[in-house]
């Protein structure tokens, strides 16, 4: 889901020192964030992560975005206190909500039931939400299109050049810069003749 994820010593230290149950990374939602979860508050006051289209309607998201309300998007990163997780794993599995969704795929139409991993946030009493720099910590890799846009492939360049002045393309350019930063700074690679290779 996220090729920008690397464990940071700061988050590990905060989790260890505070004794919280878990930590999660979120960043401000951008126009390229169309599939995934956002941070919401349930009626009982608990925070949780609601999947766009399943737990949270597209209309709700658009209404809030149009009103200028910042939306925090899940960066597919969670760290758990292992003692807590082992002791509560069965309870989490039993209580994680089951979401029904209608699918219309090449093989036909069908309904499916699934548990959304990130809704575990709603089951926790003691957690930390980290606000992170999206373009360094979250390079989406859920869809083929995510990878194509982030990689600055030649097949995408014409469209992006024609729409350079849009929020969507500005977000794509930032994702591309973030991928380059991660490949260099986090993974120790360098670009040589169109290929990313390990530094000698």
MDAnalysis code that builds the backbone (N, CA, C; Angstrom):
import MDAnalysis as mda
import numpy as np

u = mda.Universe.empty(600, n_residues=200, atom_resindex=np.repeat(np.arange(200), 3), trajectory=True)
u.add_TopologyAttr("name", ["N", "CA", "C"] * 200)
u.add_TopologyAttr("resid", np.arange(1, 201))
u.add_TopologyAttr("resname", ["UNK", "UNK", "UNK", "UNK", "UNK", "UNK", "UNK", "UNK", "UNK", "UNK", "UNK", "UNK", "UNK", "UNK", "UNK", "UNK", "UNK", "UNK", "UNK", "UNK", "UNK", "UNK", "UNK", "UNK", "UNK", "UNK", "UNK", "UNK", "UNK", "UNK", "UNK", "UNK", "UNK", "UNK", "UNK", "UNK", "UNK", "UNK", "UNK", "UNK", "UNK", "UNK", "UNK", "UNK", "UNK", "UNK", "UNK", "UNK", "UNK", "UNK", "UNK", "UNK", "UNK", "UNK", "UNK", "UNK", "UNK", "UNK", "UNK", "UNK", "UNK", "UNK", "UNK", "UNK", "UNK", "UNK", "UNK", "UNK", "UNK", "UNK", "UNK", "UNK", "UNK", "UNK", "UNK", "UNK", "UNK", "UNK", "UNK", "UNK", "UNK", "UNK", "UNK", "UNK", "UNK", "UNK", "UNK", "UNK", "UNK", "UNK", "UNK", "UNK", "UNK", "UNK", "UNK", "UNK", "UNK", "UNK", "UNK", "UNK", "UNK", "UNK", "UNK", "UNK", "UNK", "UNK", "UNK", "UNK", "UNK", "UNK", "UNK", "UNK", "UNK", "UNK", "UNK", "UNK", "UNK", "UNK", "UNK", "UNK", "UNK", "UNK", "UNK", "UNK", "UNK", "UNK", "UNK", "UNK", "UNK", "UNK", "UNK", "UNK", "UNK", "UNK", "UNK", "UNK", "UNK", "UNK", "UNK", "UNK", "UNK", "UNK", "UNK", "UNK", "UNK", "UNK", "UNK", "UNK", "UNK", "UNK", "UNK", "UNK", "UNK", "UNK", "UNK", "UNK", "UNK", "UNK", "UNK", "UNK", "UNK", "UNK", "UNK", "UNK", "UNK", "UNK", "UNK", "UNK", "UNK", "UNK", "UNK", "UNK", "UNK", "UNK", "UNK", "UNK", "UNK", "UNK", "UNK", "UNK", "UNK", "UNK", "UNK", "UNK", "UNK", "UNK", "UNK", "UNK", "UNK", "UNK", "UNK", "UNK", "UNK", "UNK", "UNK", "UNK", "UNK", "UNK", "UNK", "UNK"])
u.atoms.positions = np.array([
    [0.812, -1.215, 0.000],
    [0.000, 0.000, 0.000],
    [0.846, 1.266, 0.000],
    [2.024, 1.235, 0.635],
    [2.792, 2.460, 0.860],
    [4.283, 2.185, 0.704],
    [4.874, 2.639, -0.413],
    [6.306, 2.409, -0.611],
    [7.153, 3.499, 0.029],
    [6.506, 4.460, 0.693],
    [7.249, 5.494, 1.403],
    [7.422, 5.187, 2.878],
    [6.929, 4.025, 3.324],
    [6.966, 3.720, 4.753],
    [8.308, 3.148, 5.173],
    [8.919, 3.795, 6.130],
    [10.086, 3.245, 6.818],
    [9.886, 3.509, 8.306],
    [10.348, 2.610, 9.140],
    [10.211, 2.789, 10.588],
    [11.074, 3.966, 11.024],
    [10.494, 4.873, 11.791],
    [11.277, 6.003, 12.299],
    [11.573, 5.791, 13.776],
    [12.813, 5.999, 14.195],
    [13.180, 5.825, 15.605],
    [12.345, 6.699, 16.539],
    [11.955, 7.885, 16.081],
    [11.167, 8.788, 16.930],
    [9.820, 8.158, 17.274],
    [9.127, 7.604, 16.278],
    [7.826, 6.994, 16.543],
    [7.965, 5.779, 17.455],
    [8.993, 4.973, 17.215],
    [9.228, 3.821, 18.096],
    [9.475, 4.270, 19.529],
    [10.279, 5.317, 19.690],
    [10.599, 5.816, 21.030],
    [9.360, 6.358, 21.722],
    [8.551, 7.126, 21.000],
    [7.329, 7.688, 21.595],
    [6.385, 6.568, 22.024],
    [6.228, 5.554, 21.176],
    [5.362, 4.424, 21.525],
    [5.874, 3.715, 22.771],
    [7.177, 3.476, 22.832],
    [7.767, 2.773, 23.978],
    [7.670, 3.592, 25.261],
    [7.965, 4.886, 25.178],
    [7.990, 5.731, 26.378],
    [6.602, 6.046, 26.920],
    [5.613, 6.123, 26.041],
    [4.261, 6.465, 26.505],
    [3.459, 5.241, 26.920],
    [3.853, 4.063, 26.445],
    [3.106, 2.857, 26.779],
    [1.742, 2.784, 26.112],
    [1.524, 3.585, 25.072],
    [0.237, 3.561, 24.367],
    [0.061, 2.239, 23.625],
    [-1.173, 1.982, 23.208],
    [-1.465, 0.717, 22.532],
    [-0.937, 0.685, 21.095],
    [-0.929, 1.850, 20.437],
    [-0.500, 1.879, 19.033],
    [-0.298, 3.319, 18.573],
    [0.378, 3.469, 17.443],
    [0.505, 4.771, 16.776],
    [0.146, 4.589, 15.299],
    [-0.355, 5.661, 14.697],
    [-0.739, 5.623, 13.281],
    [-0.325, 6.926, 12.613],
    [0.043, 6.845, 11.336],
    [0.431, 8.023, 10.554],
    [-0.733, 8.498, 9.689],
    [-0.982, 9.809, 9.722],
    [-1.978, 10.434, 8.849],
    [-1.369, 11.688, 8.242],
    [-1.867, 12.079, 7.073],
    [-1.442, 13.332, 6.437],
    [-2.672, 13.969, 5.795],
    [-2.551, 15.225, 5.394],
    [-3.685, 15.892, 4.764],
    [-4.014, 15.225, 3.436],
    [-5.310, 14.983, 3.207],
    [-5.777, 14.345, 1.973],
    [-5.529, 15.268, 0.785],
    [-5.109, 14.667, -0.329],
    [-4.860, 15.411, -1.567],
    [-5.764, 14.856, -2.674],
    [-5.807, 15.508, -3.836],
    [-6.660, 15.014, -4.931],
    [-6.323, 13.610, -5.420],
    [-5.113, 13.125, -5.182],
    [-4.779, 11.767, -5.630],
    [-5.200, 10.707, -4.615],
    [-5.648, 11.119, -3.441],
    [-6.059, 10.174, -2.392],
    [-7.547, 9.865, -2.539],
    [-7.860, 8.909, -3.399],
    [-9.264, 8.593, -3.663],
    [-9.673, 7.239, -3.093],
    [-8.715, 6.403, -2.788],
    [-9.010, 5.070, -2.248],
    [-8.226, 4.904, -0.960],
    [-8.937, 4.649, 0.130],
    [-8.281, 4.508, 1.424],
    [-9.157, 5.057, 2.529],
    [-8.563, 5.253, 3.702],
    [-9.334, 5.671, 4.866],
    [-9.004, 7.076, 5.325],
    [-9.976, 7.690, 6.010],
    [-9.773, 9.010, 6.594],
    [-10.102, 8.946, 8.081],
    [-9.515, 9.866, 8.839],
    [-9.741, 9.914, 10.280],
    [-11.092, 10.571, 10.544],
    [-11.958, 9.863, 11.269],
    [-13.279, 10.393, 11.603],
    [-13.560, 10.151, 13.082],
    [-14.522, 10.916, 13.607],
    [-14.961, 10.715, 14.987],
    [-16.338, 10.058, 14.954],
    [-16.471, 8.948, 15.660],
    [-17.744, 8.239, 15.708],
    [-18.707, 8.941, 16.664],
    [-19.969, 8.511, 16.642],
    [-20.978, 9.128, 17.513],
    [-20.620, 9.004, 18.994],
    [-19.913, 7.939, 19.356],
    [-19.535, 7.740, 20.763],
    [-18.293, 8.541, 21.154],
    [-17.765, 9.336, 20.219],
    [-16.601, 10.173, 20.514],
    [-15.272, 9.542, 20.176],
    [-15.257, 8.245, 19.884],
    [-14.021, 7.538, 19.530],
    [-13.543, 7.948, 18.141],
    [-12.230, 8.060, 18.002],
    [-11.649, 8.225, 16.670],
    [-11.603, 6.869, 15.987],
    [-11.771, 6.867, 14.678],
    [-11.560, 5.652, 13.904],
    [-11.145, 6.048, 12.493],
    [-10.837, 5.054, 11.702],
    [-10.454, 5.294, 10.312],
    [-11.551, 4.713, 9.433],
    [-12.251, 5.580, 8.706],
    [-13.344, 5.131, 7.853],
    [-12.917, 5.069, 6.400],
    [-13.133, 3.933, 5.766],
    [-12.746, 3.737, 4.375],
    [-13.691, 4.514, 3.458],
    [-13.121, 5.311, 2.557],
    [-13.932, 6.094, 1.628],
    [-14.701, 5.136, 0.715],
    [-16.020, 5.340, 0.650],
    [-16.862, 4.501, -0.190],
    [-17.500, 3.351, 0.553],
    [-16.910, 2.935, 1.672],
    [-17.486, 1.838, 2.445],
    [-18.048, 2.343, 3.766],
    [-17.185, 2.930, 4.592],
    [-17.634, 3.448, 5.887],
    [-18.025, 4.920, 5.794],
    [-17.443, 5.624, 4.833],
    [-17.688, 7.058, 4.647],
    [-18.035, 7.284, 3.176],
    [-19.143, 7.972, 2.929],
    [-19.573, 8.171, 1.538],
    [-18.681, 9.177, 0.819],
    [-18.583, 9.004, -0.490],
    [-17.846, 9.958, -1.322],
    [-18.444, 11.359, -1.184],
    [-19.776, 11.413, -1.044],
    [-20.465, 12.700, -0.920],
    [-20.047, 13.422, 0.357],
    [-19.911, 12.674, 1.461],
    [-19.488, 13.266, 2.736],
    [-18.089, 13.868, 2.600],
    [-17.201, 13.138, 1.957],
    [-15.826, 13.614, 1.768],
    [-15.821, 14.875, 0.916],
    [-16.553, 14.844, -0.208],
    [-16.588, 16.005, -1.109],
    [-17.193, 17.221, -0.416],
    [-18.262, 17.012, 0.342],
    [-18.919, 18.121, 1.048],
    [-17.942, 18.806, 1.999],
    [-17.174, 18.026, 2.741],
    [-16.204, 18.595, 3.680],
    [-15.042, 19.271, 2.959],
    [-14.581, 18.652, 1.871],
    [-13.499, 19.270, 1.092],
    [-13.958, 20.595, 0.487],
    [-15.183, 20.612, -0.057],
    [-15.722, 21.842, -0.651],
    [-15.879, 22.946, 0.387],
    [-16.124, 22.543, 1.648],
    [-16.278, 23.522, 2.730],
    [-14.925, 23.961, 3.292],
    [-13.837, 23.403, 2.751],
    [-12.497, 23.785, 3.205],
    [-12.070, 23.122, 4.499],
    [-12.770, 22.060, 4.887],
    [-12.423, 21.344, 6.119],
    [-11.297, 20.357, 5.810],
    [-10.151, 20.486, 6.475],
    [-9.039, 19.559, 6.209],
    [-9.424, 18.123, 6.580],
    [-9.034, 17.192, 5.745],
    [-9.309, 15.777, 5.982],
    [-7.977, 15.060, 6.133],
    [-7.868, 14.266, 7.197],
    [-6.634, 13.511, 7.433],
    [-6.761, 12.126, 6.816],
    [-5.810, 11.795, 5.947],
    [-5.829, 10.560, 5.167],
    [-4.863, 9.550, 5.771],
    [-5.314, 8.315, 5.865],
    [-4.516, 7.240, 6.441],
    [-3.308, 6.927, 5.559],
    [-2.134, 6.880, 6.170],
    [-0.895, 6.613, 5.429],
    [-0.485, 5.147, 5.455],
    [-1.421, 4.252, 5.789],
    [-1.143, 2.815, 5.774],
    [0.051, 2.454, 6.644],
    [0.145, 3.117, 7.799],
    [1.254, 2.877, 8.719],
    [0.736, 2.779, 10.145],
    [0.988, 1.664, 10.783],
    [0.609, 1.505, 12.182],
    [1.662, 0.720, 12.938],
    [1.966, 1.178, 14.141],
    [2.879, 0.455, 15.033],
    [2.099, 0.071, 16.282],
    [2.215, -1.180, 16.705],
    [1.491, -1.647, 17.885],
    [2.435, -2.003, 19.018],
    [1.970, -1.767, 20.231],
    [2.607, -2.297, 21.421],
    [2.362, -3.804, 21.369],
    [3.422, -4.591, 21.241],
    [3.279, -6.023, 21.005],
    [2.560, -6.735, 22.146],
    [2.839, -6.339, 23.392],
    [2.150, -6.967, 24.527],
    [0.644, -6.764, 24.415],
    [0.243, -5.532, 24.118],
    [-1.185, -5.241, 23.973],
    [-1.782, -6.055, 22.829],
    [-1.087, -6.090, 21.696],
    [-1.614, -6.766, 20.516],
    [-1.817, -8.257, 20.764],
    [-0.833, -8.908, 21.368],
    [-0.937, -10.352, 21.631],
    [-2.098, -10.645, 22.578],
    [-2.231, -9.833, 23.624],
    [-3.298, -10.055, 24.608],
    [-4.687, -9.790, 24.035],
    [-4.794, -8.933, 23.034],
    [-6.109, -8.497, 22.550],
    [-6.431, -8.903, 21.122],
    [-5.602, -9.722, 20.514],
    [-5.791, -10.057, 19.105],
    [-7.154, -10.697, 18.832],
    [-7.552, -11.655, 19.657],
    [-8.851, -12.312, 19.447],
    [-10.003, -11.322, 19.581],
    [-9.925, -10.432, 20.570],
    [-10.980, -9.433, 20.775],
    [-11.058, -8.491, 19.577],
    [-9.896, -8.089, 19.055],
    [-9.867, -7.192, 17.894],
    [-10.521, -7.867, 16.691],
    [-10.172, -9.118, 16.447],
    [-10.742, -9.849, 15.308],
    [-12.257, -9.955, 15.440],
    [-12.729, -10.251, 16.655],
    [-14.170, -10.410, 16.879],
    [-14.933, -9.097, 16.746],
    [-14.324, -7.990, 17.136],
    [-15.041, -6.713, 17.190],
    [-14.798, -5.788, 16.005],
    [-13.871, -6.143, 15.136],
    [-13.632, -5.315, 13.959],
    [-14.887, -5.346, 13.083],
    [-15.438, -4.172, 12.707],
    [-16.683, -4.155, 11.927],
    [-16.548, -4.910, 10.610],
    [-17.640, -5.494, 10.176],
    [-17.697, -6.148, 8.872],
    [-18.456, -5.218, 7.931],
    [-17.845, -4.877, 6.821],
    [-18.444, -3.968, 5.837],
    [-18.872, -4.757, 4.601],
    [-20.078, -4.494, 4.141],
    [-20.581, -5.098, 2.914],
    [-20.436, -4.092, 1.785],
    [-19.974, -4.544, 0.645],
    [-19.856, -3.648, -0.507],
    [-20.237, -4.390, -1.776],
    [-20.823, -3.645, -2.708],
    [-21.179, -4.201, -4.013],
    [-20.038, -3.952, -4.982],
    [-19.656, -4.980, -5.702],
    [-18.543, -4.901, -6.642],
    [-19.060, -5.106, -8.065],
    [-18.458, -4.407, -9.001],
    [-18.784, -4.583, -10.417],
    [-17.463, -4.721, -11.164],
    [-17.001, -5.949, -11.290],
    [-15.683, -6.222, -11.868],
    [-15.840, -6.965, -13.196],
    [-14.706, -7.276, -13.824],
    [-14.725, -7.991, -15.103],
    [-15.463, -9.325, -15.004],
    [-15.363, -9.971, -13.857],
    [-15.993, -11.287, -13.703],
    [-17.488, -11.183, -13.428],
    [-17.982, -9.970, -13.205],
    [-19.407, -9.775, -12.964],
    [-19.679, -8.965, -11.710],
    [-20.959, -8.883, -11.357],
    [-21.373, -8.142, -10.166],
    [-21.512, -9.104, -8.994],
    [-21.063, -8.656, -7.834],
    [-21.186, -9.474, -6.633],
    [-21.074, -8.585, -5.403],
    [-21.465, -9.129, -4.264],
    [-21.314, -8.426, -2.986],
    [-20.259, -9.148, -2.173],
    [-19.539, -8.394, -1.370],
    [-18.529, -9.029, -0.526],
    [-18.566, -8.432, 0.871],
    [-18.184, -9.246, 1.827],
    [-18.062, -8.798, 3.218],
    [-16.586, -8.809, 3.571],
    [-16.128, -7.740, 4.209],
    [-14.720, -7.692, 4.596],
    [-14.537, -6.844, 5.840],
    [-13.446, -7.107, 6.522],
    [-13.043, -6.283, 7.653],
    [-11.948, -5.344, 7.166],
    [-12.109, -4.049, 7.461],
    [-11.138, -3.046, 7.042],
    [-10.105, -2.898, 8.156],
    [-8.876, -3.258, 7.855],
    [-7.807, -3.299, 8.857],
    [-7.743, -2.049, 9.719],
    [-7.816, -0.879, 9.080],
    [-7.556, 0.375, 9.802],
    [-8.672, 0.772, 10.753],
    [-9.825, 0.097, 10.684],
    [-10.894, 0.389, 11.639],
    [-10.539, -0.111, 13.036],
    [-9.389, -0.758, 13.157],
    [-8.898, -1.145, 14.478],
    [-8.715, 0.092, 15.356],
    [-8.471, 1.245, 14.734],
    [-8.294, 2.489, 15.493],
    [-9.488, 2.735, 16.404],
    [-10.693, 2.436, 15.924],
    [-11.902, 2.644, 16.713],
    [-12.030, 1.722, 17.909],
    [-11.216, 0.669, 17.959],
    [-11.267, -0.282, 19.076],
    [-10.242, 0.030, 20.158],
    [-9.380, 1.004, 19.914],
    [-8.297, 1.312, 20.853],
    [-8.685, 2.451, 21.785],
    [-8.195, 2.379, 23.012],
    [-8.477, 3.420, 24.008],
    [-7.313, 4.382, 24.177],
    [-6.125, 3.951, 23.781],
    [-4.925, 4.726, 24.088],
    [-3.973, 4.676, 22.897],
    [-4.114, 5.650, 22.006],
    [-3.306, 5.630, 20.793],
    [-2.756, 7.021, 20.505],
    [-1.827, 7.077, 19.574],
    [-1.248, 8.348, 19.139],
    [-1.402, 8.432, 17.625],
    [-1.886, 9.589, 17.163],
    [-1.957, 9.862, 15.729],
    [-0.827, 10.825, 15.392],
    [0.074, 10.402, 14.519],
    [1.156, 11.274, 14.065],
    [0.742, 11.954, 12.761],
    [0.953, 13.252, 12.697],
    [0.783, 13.979, 11.438],
    [2.127, 13.949, 10.731],
    [2.150, 13.414, 9.518],
    [3.419, 13.238, 8.815],
    [3.394, 13.969, 7.479],
    [4.576, 14.204, 6.938],
    [4.710, 14.817, 5.614],
    [4.365, 13.768, 4.568],
    [3.221, 13.938, 3.946],
    [2.706, 12.938, 3.013],
    [3.726, 12.517, 1.966],
    [4.389, 13.483, 1.370],
    [5.228, 13.172, 0.216],
    [6.564, 12.549, 0.598],
    [6.828, 12.437, 1.889],
    [7.999, 11.682, 2.334],
    [7.587, 10.351, 2.944],
    [6.400, 10.311, 3.564],
    [6.002, 9.129, 4.330],
    [4.927, 8.284, 3.665],
    [4.248, 8.834, 2.638],
    [3.161, 8.065, 2.030],
    [3.188, 8.191, 0.512],
    [3.783, 7.206, -0.133],
    [3.780, 7.111, -1.590],
    [2.882, 5.918, -1.919],
    [1.626, 6.226, -2.254],
    [0.626, 5.165, -2.440],
    [1.057, 4.186, -3.520],
    [0.797, 2.908, -3.248],
    [1.136, 1.861, -4.206],
    [0.035, 0.806, -4.222],
    [-1.201, 1.272, -4.061],
    [-2.334, 0.346, -4.003],
    [-2.817, -0.011, -5.406],
    [-2.838, 0.975, -6.286],
    [-3.335, 0.780, -7.639],
    [-2.188, 0.899, -8.643],
    [-2.331, 0.254, -9.787],
    [-1.323, 0.362, -10.842],
    [-1.110, 1.825, -11.222],
    [-2.202, 2.599, -11.272],
    [-2.098, 4.007, -11.648],
    [-1.268, 4.784, -10.632],
    [-1.365, 4.438, -9.341],
    [-0.529, 5.091, -8.324],
    [0.945, 4.973, -8.695],
    [1.345, 3.766, -9.056],
    [2.750, 3.506, -9.386],
    [3.174, 4.206, -10.675],
    [2.275, 4.226, -11.647],
    [2.602, 4.875, -12.922],
    [2.802, 6.375, -12.733],
    [1.904, 7.009, -11.981],
    [2.008, 8.454, -11.771],
    [3.231, 8.808, -10.933],
    [3.488, 8.033, -9.885],
    [4.631, 8.326, -9.010],
    [5.955, 8.152, -9.742],
    [5.990, 7.245, -10.708],
    [7.239, 6.916, -11.392],
    [7.576, 7.844, -12.549],
    [6.721, 8.810, -12.845],
    [6.971, 9.762, -13.932],
    [7.221, 9.034, -15.248],
    [6.336, 8.083, -15.568],
    [6.487, 7.318, -16.807],
    [6.177, 8.192, -18.019],
    [6.844, 7.892, -19.100],
    [6.682, 8.684, -20.321],
    [5.234, 8.685, -20.798],
    [4.522, 7.571, -20.622],
    [3.142, 7.474, -21.103],
    [2.202, 8.446, -20.384],
    [2.577, 8.929, -19.216],
    [1.732, 9.850, -18.445],
    [2.116, 11.312, -18.647],
    [3.283, 11.558, -19.212],
    [3.826, 12.924, -19.238],
    [2.986, 13.895, -20.060],
    [2.447, 13.440, -21.195],
    [1.651, 14.323, -22.042],
    [0.431, 14.855, -21.309],
    [-0.301, 13.947, -20.674],
    [-1.500, 14.362, -19.931],
    [-1.129, 15.328, -18.812],
    [-0.100, 14.995, -18.054],
    [0.297, 15.839, -16.923],
    [0.733, 17.218, -17.397],
    [1.457, 17.281, -18.514],
    [1.916, 18.571, -19.039],
    [0.736, 19.446, -19.465],
    [-0.294, 18.823, -20.033],
    [-1.476, 19.576, -20.481],
    [-2.303, 20.111, -19.317],
    [-2.201, 19.468, -18.165],
    [-3.032, 19.842, -17.010],
    [-2.180, 20.324, -15.838],
    [-1.055, 20.922, -16.147],
    [-0.059, 21.298, -15.133],
    [-0.619, 22.205, -14.042],
    [-1.607, 23.024, -14.381],
    [-2.124, 24.011, -13.432],
    [-3.239, 23.489, -12.535],
    [-3.430, 22.194, -12.451],
    [-4.513, 21.644, -11.625],
    [-3.965, 21.120, -10.300],
    [-4.847, 21.068, -9.301],
    [-4.451, 20.525, -7.994],
    [-3.986, 19.083, -8.128],
    [-4.650, 18.327, -9.015],
    [-4.295, 16.925, -9.209],
    [-2.844, 16.786, -9.667],
    [-2.462, 17.546, -10.681],
    [-1.102, 17.427, -11.220],
    [-0.080, 17.958, -10.223],
    [-0.420, 19.013, -9.493],
    [0.503, 19.498, -8.455],
    [0.744, 18.408, -7.411],
    [-0.321, 17.683, -7.043],
    [-0.168, 16.588, -6.080],
    [0.688, 15.471, -6.666],
    [0.473, 15.144, -7.936],
    [1.275, 14.103, -8.596],
    [2.749, 14.494, -8.614],
    [3.039, 15.753, -8.937],
    [4.439, 16.211, -8.962],
    [5.079, 16.070, -7.579],
    [4.314, 16.363, -6.543],
    [4.846, 16.223, -5.180],
    [5.094, 14.762, -4.833],
    [4.199, 13.873, -5.283],
    [4.397, 12.434, -5.064],
    [5.663, 11.975, -5.778],
    [5.871, 12.445, -7.004],
    [7.073, 12.076, -7.759],
    [8.339, 12.522, -7.028],
    [8.331, 13.759, -6.522],
    [9.489, 14.250, -5.757],
    [9.690, 13.417, -4.498],
    [8.580, 13.038, -3.848],
    [8.671, 12.215, -2.647],
    [9.270, 10.852, -2.924],
    [8.889, 10.254, -4.061],
    [9.452, 8.955, -4.426],
    [10.954, 9.070, -4.657],
    [11.373, 10.098, -5.375],
    [12.808, 10.307, -5.625],
    [13.545, 10.494, -4.305],
    [12.970, 11.304, -3.398],
    [13.601, 11.528, -2.091],
    [13.745, 10.212, -1.328],
    [12.686, 9.389, -1.322],
    [12.746, 8.105, -0.620],
    [13.786, 7.179, -1.226],
    [13.805, 7.083, -2.548],
    [14.766, 6.185, -3.197],
    [16.204, 6.583, -2.888],
    [16.455, 7.896, -2.819],
    [17.811, 8.364, -2.510],
    [18.105, 8.306, -1.012],
    [17.281, 8.981, -0.217],
    [17.589, 9.180, 1.206],
    [17.304, 7.961, 2.069],
    [16.234, 7.235, 1.769],
    [15.849, 6.113, 2.631],
    [16.398, 4.775, 2.146],
    [16.407, 4.596, 0.813],
    [16.785, 3.292, 0.279],
    [18.199, 3.244, -0.288],
    [18.899, 4.379, -0.304],
    [20.294, 4.397, -0.741],
    [20.500, 4.053, -2.199],
    [19.612, 4.537, -3.075],
    [19.734, 4.259, -4.501],
    [20.134, 5.524, -5.252],
    [20.625, 5.330, -6.475],
    [20.907, 6.475, -7.342],
    [20.410, 6.159, -8.746],
    [20.022, 7.215, -9.471],
    [19.497, 7.052, -10.821],
    [20.640, 7.091, -11.827],
    [20.811, 5.968, -12.541],
    [21.866, 5.870, -13.554],
    [21.257, 5.339, -14.837],
    [21.331, 6.156, -15.892],
    [20.844, 5.754, -17.209],
    [19.417, 5.216, -17.149],
    [18.571, 5.934, -16.422],
    [17.159, 5.572, -16.357],
    [16.816, 4.445, -15.405],
    [17.774, 3.964, -14.617],
    [17.518, 2.875, -13.655],
    [17.994, 3.274, -12.274],
    [17.198, 2.894, -11.267],
    [17.612, 3.115, -9.882],
    [18.460, 1.928, -9.448],
    [19.688, 2.204, -9.024],
    [20.603, 1.140, -8.612],
    [21.204, 1.485, -7.256],
    [21.698, 0.459, -6.579],
    [22.305, 0.672, -5.259],
    [23.574, 1.498, -5.390],
    [23.773, 2.384, -4.415],
    [25.014, 3.160, -4.383],
    [26.189, 2.223, -4.170],
    [27.285, 2.466, -4.879],
    [28.481, 1.620, -4.707],
    [29.258, 2.048, -3.475],
])
